[in-house]
Amino acid sequence: MIQKVIEALDGDGFDLMLERVLKAMFGIILFGCFPYFLYLVFFS
């Protein structure tokens, strides 16, 4: 089990996972925090 996880993370699997995580975090920031920031600037 652990050996398979290490093999998946070692090489291309890690790059793919990192790319997906970064895209997800960017999407959350863009659609979650940005409207809240605009709300604070214009309506507070």
Backbone bond lengths (Angstrom), bond angles and torsions (degrees), N, CA, C in turn:
res aa  C-N    CA-C-N  psi(-1)  N-CA   C-N-CA  omega(-1)  CA-C   N-CA-C  phi
1 M - - - 1.474 - - 1.524 110.42 -
2 I 1.333 116.43 -55.56 1.465 119.76 -179.05 1.527 110.30 -64.94
3 Q 1.325 116.28 -36.15 1.463 120.37 179.69 1.529 110.64 -62.35
4 K 1.335 117.12 -40.75 1.466 120.17 179.06 1.517 111.38 -65.95
5 V 1.337 117.58 -38.70 1.461 121.02 178.53 1.518 110.25 -64.40
6 I 1.334 116.21 -43.50 1.468 120.01 179.40 1.523 110.43 -63.78
7 E 1.322 117.37 -41.98 1.467 120.27 178.69 1.519 111.28 -64.46
8 A 1.331 117.48 -36.58 1.461 120.67 -179.85 1.522 110.95 -69.13
9 L 1.337 116.69 -36.85 1.456 119.99 -178.11 1.524 112.27 -80.97
10 D 1.314 117.37 -20.49 1.456 120.92 -177.65 1.521 109.50 -88.05
11 G 1.326 116.41 103.73 1.464 119.02 178.48 1.510 112.03 117.29
12 D 1.325 114.92 -137.37 1.470 120.35 -173.58 1.522 112.49 -69.01
13 G 1.315 117.76 -29.93 1.459 120.04 -179.29 1.507 111.91 -61.05
14 F 1.318 116.84 -39.03 1.465 120.42 -179.89 1.524 110.48 -66.09
15 D 1.338 116.76 -42.33 1.468 120.51 179.31 1.527 111.10 -62.06
16 L 1.325 116.65 -42.27 1.462 119.93 179.46 1.524 110.99 -65.00
17 M 1.347 115.88 -42.96 1.458 119.81 -179.51 1.523 110.24 -64.67
18 L 1.330 117.15 -43.48 1.455 121.23 -179.55 1.526 110.79 -63.05
19 E 1.331 116.86 -40.49 1.460 120.70 178.91 1.530 110.81 -62.99
20 R 1.319 117.00 -42.22 1.468 120.33 179.42 1.518 111.28 -66.29
21 V 1.341 116.15 -41.22 1.466 119.86 -179.87 1.522 110.25 -64.08
22 L 1.321 117.25 -43.08 1.466 120.52 -179.75 1.529 111.26 -65.64
23 K 1.327 117.01 -39.86 1.468 119.68 177.32 1.526 110.84 -64.06
24 A 1.327 116.95 -40.79 1.459 120.59 179.40 1.526 110.76 -65.20
25 M 1.324 117.15 -43.98 1.466 120.47 179.87 1.527 110.56 -64.29
26 F 1.328 117.06 -41.36 1.458 120.86 178.74 1.522 110.27 -62.77
27 G 1.324 117.51 -41.96 1.460 121.09 178.79 1.517 111.70 -64.13
28 I 1.323 116.98 -41.15 1.466 120.42 179.10 1.520 110.23 -64.47
29 I 1.322 116.84 -42.84 1.470 120.05 179.25 1.527 109.82 -64.55
30 L 1.321 116.59 -44.76 1.463 120.42 -175.85 1.520 111.48 -65.22
31 F 1.337 117.19 -45.75 1.463 120.27 -174.35 1.521 113.19 -92.26
32 G 1.325 117.84 -13.57 1.452 120.61 -179.11 1.511 113.16 -102.90
33 C 1.321 116.29 -52.67 1.460 120.15 -172.56 1.521 112.65 -85.63
34 F 1.313 117.73 -35.65 1.462 120.14 -174.84 1.528 112.93 -63.17
35 P 1.330 120.19 -47.01 1.473 118.85 175.97 1.521 112.58 -61.75
36 Y 1.325 117.12 -36.03 1.464 120.56 177.24 1.526 110.85 -64.26
37 F 1.327 116.31 -40.10 1.463 120.87 176.81 1.531 110.32 -62.21
38 L 1.318 117.66 -44.36 1.463 120.70 178.26 1.525 110.57 -62.93
39 Y 1.322 116.79 -39.63 1.463 120.79 177.45 1.523 110.64 -61.10
40 L 1.318 118.04 -43.73 1.456 121.22 179.11 1.525 111.60 -64.04
41 V 1.316 116.78 -40.43 1.465 120.24 -177.30 1.512 111.20 -69.01
42 F 1.326 118.29 -44.69 1.459 120.51 -170.03 1.517 114.76 -96.26
43 F 1.338 118.89 -21.19 1.463 119.72 -172.57 1.525 113.91 -121.15
44 S 1.331 118.02 8.29 1.462 118.28 -179.12 1.530 110.27 -97.33
